[in-house]
Amino acid sequence: MAKTVAVIGAGPYGLSTAAHLRGRGLHVRIFGSPMASWVENMPAGMLLKSPPAASVLSAPEAGFTLSGYCRDAGEPLLDGDDRVPVETFVRYGRWFAEHAVSAVENVRVLRVDRRSDGYLLELSSGEEATAGAVVVASGTHNFAYVPRPLASWMGEGLVSHSSHHADPAKFAGQDVVVVGAGQSGQEGAALLHEAGARVRLLVRAPHLVFGRAPSPPPHWRPASPLGRSWGLYALARHAAAFRLLPAVARLHLARRAIGPFGAWWLQQRLERAVPVFLGQRVTHVRQDGRSLVLTLRDTNDETRTLATGHVVAATGYRVRVDALDFLAPQLRAGLARVGGFPALDAGFQSSVPGLYFTGIKATATFGPLMRFTCGTRFAAPRLAAAVAARH
């Protein structure tokens, strides 16, 4: 019997990879709760920044798009510039898991270790499973980033990361400062305000950036799943060539090519509803009774203070291989790195034979496309082909 391929993670990248691996006739075990991070780490009422056509998982057969789910489930079709509720996307992902993957094992992988003939996985069920290859598709697991002045207050219950809150209503009536200029910061602030919290949004940039609203043709910039521009088109359509760039250039583009911005439809929800403090960064934090007092420094090097009951850091994620604590220490030590990312070959394999990474962890190899769900259409078939050829 062919050796098993183990897929760790049942989000969009894990499910898509498992579907393509099975489509090639490989024996696959996929571990995780389907779409769990989207339920546990995304706020209720959130709308995806990506349009329906880019909010898709990848399968080797046709019919497994978001539109396919809506038709099958009898839900209203989402098309064009329609906004995709996170609840709809979760239902779509779970439908995909049932129909395109099947047999997702709702257990956690506690440890992955290398053996002479493959890999040994310790599962939360108590089982020890073996695999000839392992695909790490664990999403943003352990990568939440909080700036240093705020990080020391995380254990006090006064500061949290935006991924820790699925229910904005729990902050109703409370005073909250949201830190971050991107989609999670802007939409998080809007959702908190609409749930009854007193919210202020704090950003380092001199102004908030919003995406372009839909406009009628003609369009002089090409469309891509990441947006309408020549640069984004290149990043989305030529991800395979991205890995040929020098490592320094790849890291720069991975981190800077798509800066923090909110969807165009957020601007109206924020204006006159949420006070925004522009060009401010937190330099010091102290506690005063039940409040945190933030010392802020602006672009003119002037300081001010701001008191609040809670700070939500909507400050994104930073990939660090060493944060993948389910990988045995010797496995992590053997991984070549590009910054904090694992260095991957053209088929998503790391420097440790048989160990593959996909999704956000592949950003330094294949570019910012890997930060978005639409990247599954590039990554899943390519990774599956590489695994099939080598294992």
C-alpha positions in Angstrom: 0.0 0.0 0.0 1.2 3.5 -0.8 2.4 5.6 2.1 0.0 8.0 3.6 0.2 11.8 3.0 -0.8 13.6 6.2 -2.3 17.1 5.9 -2.2 19.2 9.0 -5.0 21.8 9.0 -8.5 21.8 7.6 -8.9 25.4 6.4 -9.0 26.5 2.8 -5.4 25.5 2.0 -5.5 22.1 3.8 -8.9 21.2 2.3 -7.8 22.2 -1.2 -4.5 20.3 -0.9 -6.3 17.2 0.4 -8.8 17.3 -2.5 -6.0 17.5 -5.1 -3.9 14.8 -3.4 -6.9 12.4 -3.4 -7.7 13.4 -7.0 -4.3 11.9 -7.8 -5.1 8.7 -6.1 -2.9 9.2 -3.0 -3.9 7.9 0.4 -4.5 11.1 2.5 -5.3 11.7 6.1 -6.3 15.3 6.9 -6.4 16.5 10.5 -8.3 19.4 12.0 -11.8 20.8 12.4 -13.0 22.1 9.0 -12.9 25.9 8.9 -12.3 26.1 12.7 -10.0 29.1 12.5 -12.6 31.0 10.5 -15.2 30.3 13.2 -13.0 30.9 16.2 -10.7 33.8 15.0 -13.0 35.9 12.8 -15.7 38.2 14.2 -19.3 37.5 13.6 -20.8 39.7 11.0 -17.4 40.1 9.1 -17.5 40.5 5.4 -14.7 39.1 3.3 -12.5 41.7 1.5 -12.3 39.5 -1.5 -15.1 39.2 -4.0 -17.0 35.9 -4.6 -14.8 34.9 -7.6 -11.7 35.1 -5.4 -13.3 33.6 -2.3 -12.9 30.0 -3.5 -11.2 26.7 -2.6 -9.6 24.5 -5.2 -10.6 21.0 -6.3 -9.5 18.9 -9.2 -13.2 18.6 -10.4 -15.4 21.5 -11.5 -18.4 22.6 -9.4 -16.7 23.3 -6.0 -16.7 27.0 -6.2 -18.7 29.3 -3.9 -21.3 29.6 -6.6 -21.5 25.8 -6.7 -22.1 25.7 -3.0 -24.8 28.4 -3.1 -26.7 26.5 -5.9 -26.4 23.2 -4.1 -27.5 24.6 -0.7 -30.2 26.8 -2.1 -28.6 30.0 -0.9 -28.6 33.3 -2.8 -25.9 33.3 -5.5 -23.0 35.7 -4.8 -21.4 37.2 -7.9 -19.6 40.2 -9.2 -18.9 42.7 -6.4 -21.3 41.1 -3.9 -19.9 40.9 -0.4 -19.3 37.5 1.1 -20.4 37.1 4.8 -17.9 35.0 6.8 -20.8 32.8 7.9 -21.5 31.9 4.3 -17.8 31.3 3.6 -17.6 28.9 6.6 -20.7 27.0 5.4 -19.1 26.8 1.9 -15.8 25.4 3.4 -17.6 22.8 5.4 -19.6 21.8 2.4 -16.4 21.5 0.4 -14.9 19.3 3.2 -17.9 17.0 3.0 -18.2 16.7 -0.8 -14.7 17.3 -2.2 -12.5 15.8 0.6 -14.6 13.7 3.0 -13.3 11.9 6.1 -11.6 14.9 7.8 -10.4 13.8 11.2 -11.3 16.2 13.9 -8.2 15.7 16.0 -5.2 17.8 16.7 -1.7 16.9 15.7 0.4 17.3 18.9 3.8 16.4 17.5 5.5 15.6 14.2 8.8 13.8 14.2 10.9 12.4 11.4 11.8 8.7 11.2 14.1 6.8 8.8 11.1 5.8 6.6 8.9 8.9 6.9 7.1 10.7 9.8 5.5 9.8 13.1 2.5 11.9 14.2 1.2 12.0 17.7 -2.5 12.8 17.7 -4.8 14.2 20.4 -6.8 11.0 20.2 -3.9 9.1 21.5 -3.1 7.5 18.2 0.4 7.4 16.7 0.1 7.7 12.9 2.8 7.3 10.3 3.1 9.1 7.0 5.5 9.2 4.0 5.0 12.9 3.6 3.5 15.7 5.7 1.8 18.9 4.5 1.7 21.8 7.0 -1.4 23.8 6.2 -2.1 25.1 9.7 -2.8 28.7 8.6 -1.8 31.5 11.1 -1.4 29.1 14.0 0.8 30.9 16.6 1.7 33.7 14.3 -0.4 36.5 15.8 1.7 39.6 16.1 1.4 42.2 18.9 3.8 45.2 19.1 6.2 45.1 21.9 4.8 47.9 24.1 1.4 46.2 24.1 2.6 42.5 24.2 3.6 42.6 27.9 0.0 43.3 28.8 -1.5 40.3 26.9 -1.6 38.1 30.0 -3.4 40.8 32.1 -6.6 40.6 30.0 -6.2 44.3 29.0 -4.7 43.7 25.6 -5.7 41.1 23.0 -5.1 40.2 19.3 -8.0 40.7 16.9 -7.9 37.0 16.2 -9.0 36.3 19.7 -12.5 37.7 19.3 -15.3 36.0 17.4 -18.1 37.9 19.1 -17.8 41.8 19.1 -21.0 42.0 21.2 -19.0 41.0 24.3 -17.5 44.5 24.3 -20.9 46.3 24.3 -20.8 49.3 26.6 -17.0 49.1 27.0 -14.3 51.5 25.9 -11.9 49.9 23.3 -9.0 51.1 21.3 -8.3 49.2 18.1 -4.7 49.4 16.8 -4.2 48.7 13.1 -4.8 50.3 9.7 -5.7 47.1 7.7 -8.9 45.3 7.0 -9.0 43.6 10.4 -8.5 46.9 12.2 -10.9 48.9 10.2 -13.7 46.3 10.0 -13.0 45.3 13.6 -13.6 48.9 14.8 -16.8 49.2 12.7 -18.1 45.9 14.1 -17.3 46.9 17.7 -19.0 50.2 17.2 -22.1 48.6 15.7 -22.2 46.1 18.6 -22.4 49.0 21.1 -18.7 49.5 22.2 -17.1 53.0 22.4 -14.3 52.6 19.9 -11.3 54.6 18.8 -9.1 53.5 15.9 -5.3 54.1 16.2 -3.1 53.8 13.1 0.6 54.6 12.4 -0.1 55.7 8.8 -0.9 59.4 8.1 -4.2 58.4 6.5 -6.4 55.3 6.1 -6.3 53.6 2.8 -9.4 52.0 1.1 -9.7 49.9 -2.0 -11.2 51.2 -5.2 -14.9 51.0 -5.5 -16.3 49.1 -8.5 -16.5 51.1 -11.6 -17.8 50.5 -15.1 -15.5 49.7 -18.0 -13.3 50.5 -19.7 -10.5 49.6 -17.2 -6.9 50.4 -18.0 -5.6 48.2 -15.2 -5.9 44.4 -15.5 -8.1 42.5 -13.0 -6.6 39.9 -10.6 -7.8 38.0 -7.6 -5.8 40.5 -5.5 -7.2 43.7 -7.1 -7.0 45.7 -10.2 -3.4 46.8 -11.0 -0.4 45.7 -13.0 1.6 44.9 -9.9 -1.1 42.8 -8.3 -1.7 41.1 -11.6 1.9 40.1 -11.8 1.9 38.8 -8.2 -1.2 36.8 -8.8 -0.5 35.4 -12.2 3.2 34.7 -11.9 3.6 33.3 -8.4 5.8 30.5 -9.8 8.3 33.0 -11.0 8.4 34.9 -7.7 10.7 32.3 -6.1 13.4 33.1 -8.7 13.8 36.6 -7.3 16.6 37.3 -4.7 15.6 36.4 -1.2 15.9 40.0 -0.1 13.5 41.2 -2.8 11.1 38.3 -2.0 11.0 39.2 1.7 10.4 42.9 0.9 7.6 42.2 -1.6 6.0 39.6 0.7 5.8 42.2 3.5 5.2 45.4 1.6 3.7 44.7 -1.8 0.2 44.7 -0.4 0.1 47.2 2.4 -2.7 47.6 5.0 -5.9 48.8 3.5 -9.7 48.3 4.0 -12.3 47.4 1.5 -14.0 50.4 -0.2 -17.3 49.7 1.6 -15.7 50.2 5.0 -15.2 54.0 4.5 -18.8 54.9 5.0 -19.1 52.7 8.1 -16.2 54.4 9.8 -16.8 58.0 8.9 -18.5 59.9 11.6 -18.9 56.7 13.6 -15.4 55.9 14.8 -12.8 58.5 15.9 -9.5 57.8 14.0 -6.1 58.9 15.4 -3.7 59.1 12.4 0.0 59.0 12.4 0.2 57.7 16.0 2.3 54.8 17.4 2.3 53.4 20.9 5.6 53.9 22.7 4.6 53.1 26.4 1.8 51.5 28.3 0.9 51.8 32.0 -2.1 50.8 34.1 -4.2 53.3 36.0 -6.8 51.4 38.0 -8.9 49.4 35.5 -7.6 51.3 32.5 -4.6 51.3 30.3 -2.9 54.6 29.6 -1.2 54.6 26.2 1.6 57.0 25.4 1.4 57.9 21.7 4.0 59.6 19.6 3.1 61.2 16.3 5.1 62.0 13.1 6.2 65.3 14.6 7.7 63.5 17.6 5.0 65.0 19.9 3.4 62.8 22.5 0.0 62.5 24.1 -1.8 60.0 26.3 -4.9 58.0 25.6 -6.8 56.0 28.3 -9.0 52.9 27.5 -10.4 49.8 29.1 -9.1 47.4 26.5 -6.8 47.4 23.4 -7.4 45.1 20.4 -4.2 44.8 18.4 -5.3 44.2 14.8 -1.7 44.1 13.8 -1.6 41.0 11.6 0.6 38.0 11.6 4.4 37.3 11.4 5.4 33.9 10.2 8.0 32.2 12.4 8.9 28.6 11.8 10.0 28.2 15.5 6.4 29.1 16.5 5.2 25.8 15.0 5.5 24.0 18.3 3.9 20.7 17.0 7.1 20.2 14.8 9.8 18.4 16.8 12.7 20.7 17.7 15.1 18.8 15.4 12.7 19.1 12.5 12.5 22.9 13.0 16.3 23.1 13.4 16.7 21.3 10.0 14.6 23.8 8.1 16.3 26.3 5.8 14.8 29.7 6.3 14.0 32.9 4.3 13.5 35.4 7.1 11.1 33.6 9.4 9.6 31.6 6.6 10.6 28.1 5.5 12.5 28.0 2.3 10.6 25.9 -0.3 11.3 24.4 -3.7 9.1 24.7 -6.7 6.8 22.0 -5.4 6.4 23.5 -1.8 8.8 21.0 -0.3 11.1 22.3 2.5 14.7 21.5 3.0 13.6 18.5 5.0 12.6 15.8 2.5 8.9 15.0 2.6 7.9 18.0 4.7 5.8 20.6 2.8 4.3 24.0 3.7 1.5 25.9 2.1 -0.7 29.0 2.7 0.8 31.9 4.5 4.0 30.0 5.3 4.8 29.9 1.6 4.6 33.7 1.1 8.4 34.2 1.0 8.7 31.7 -1.8 5.6 32.4 -4.0 4.6 35.8 -2.9 1.6 37.6 -1.3 -0.9 35.5 -3.2 -0.3 32.8 -0.5 -1.9 35.1 2.1 -5.3 34.9 0.4 -7.8 32.1 -0.1 -7.6 32.5 -3.9 -4.0 31.3 -3.7 -5.3 27.7 -3.2 -5.9 27.6 -7.0 -2.2 28.0 -7.6 -0.8 26.1 -4.6 -3.0 23.0 -4.2 -2.6 21.4 -7.7 1.1 22.3 -7.8 1.9 20.8 -4.4 -0.2 17.7 -5.1 1.7 17.1 -8.4 5.0 17.4 -6.6 4.0 15.0 -3.8 2.6 12.5 -6.3 5.9 12.6 -8.3 8.1 12.2 -5.3 6.2 9.9 -2.9 
